Amino acid sequence: TNSAPADCLLVGDSDYDAKGAQGAGVDFCAVLWGFGFDKMEDAAQFTCRYIAQDVPALERFLLK
């Protein structure tokens, strides 16, 4: 199924993910676990729809 960029959200943990979302024209949600971002400041330098500090925070964001 094809989805419009406005209907998509890329969830990722690195600047590569943030840049990929921007290049694809989709919203980006940064997460502060994994191999990339360690701190809020690392993710905040990119345009993020949301920055999740942990899985429960991501779940709350996605389900609202």
N, C-alpha and C positions, 0 to 999 in steps of 0.2 A: 504494500500500500504506500502510495506517495503522500507525504505530509507537507503542508506549507511550513516554511521556516517560522512563521509566527506561532505555530502550534507545537514547536519543538523546544526542548531544553536540554543542553548538554551539561552533564554533571561530571566534574573533573577535579583533579588535584594538582594541576601544574600550569605553568604559563603556556605550554604547548596546547593544552586543552582550551585555555582562555582564548588564545589566538586562533585556534581552529574554529571555535564557536563564532568568533567575530568574522572570520573569513567565510563561514557558511551562512552568516546572517541570522543566527539563532541566539536565544538567551543563554546565559551561562550561570551555573550555580557552582561555586567553589566549595570544596570540602577540605578540611584541615587535617586529614589523615591520608596516608598513602606515601608515595615517594616524592611528592612535590611540595606544596605549601605547608609550612610548619606553623606560621603565625598569621593572624588576621591581617597584619600590615602587608604580608607577601601577596595575599589575594586581593587586597583592597586597591592595589595599583591598577587593577583591571576593572572593566565594566562588568559587574556581577549583579545578577538579579537577587542573589542571596548568597551568604557565606555561612556554611554549616560547620559548627565546631565538632559535632559528633553525629552518629547515626540517628538518634532520637530527634535531634534538631532538624535533620534533613527530612525525616519522616513527617514531622509536624508541618514543615513548609510544603511538602508535596501533597499532603492531604487536606490542606486548607482551601 
